[in-house]
Amino acid sequence: MEQSRRKHVQPSAGPDKAFGKALQHVRKSRNISQERLALEGDFDRTYISLIERGLRSPTMRTVVRLAEVLDVRPSELTQEMEAALPKWKRR
């Protein structure tokens, strides 16, 4: 029996997608490639891509490590994420 392949369906909205957009925005504003962020943070480059596309949700420990490498506070990443959420999701 042939094993079916899972397709990665990118979410159109939600916290995972919003965090990915926030991470990508901060990373690009610092002129840091996904590869460099991954190397300096001891992550796999594909993991950074998965986070940025909203396909993976990072742990709090990962958020802190990403912020360290990007030289920002973890709260800056979450504030960027909140700004990227659809208005109906914000309180």
Buried (B, 14 or more C-beta within 10 A) or exposed (E): EEEEEEEEEEEEEBBBBBBBBBBBBBBEEEEBEBEBBBBBBEBEBEBBBBBBBBBBBBEEEBBEBBBEBBEBEBEBBBEBBBEBBEEEEEE
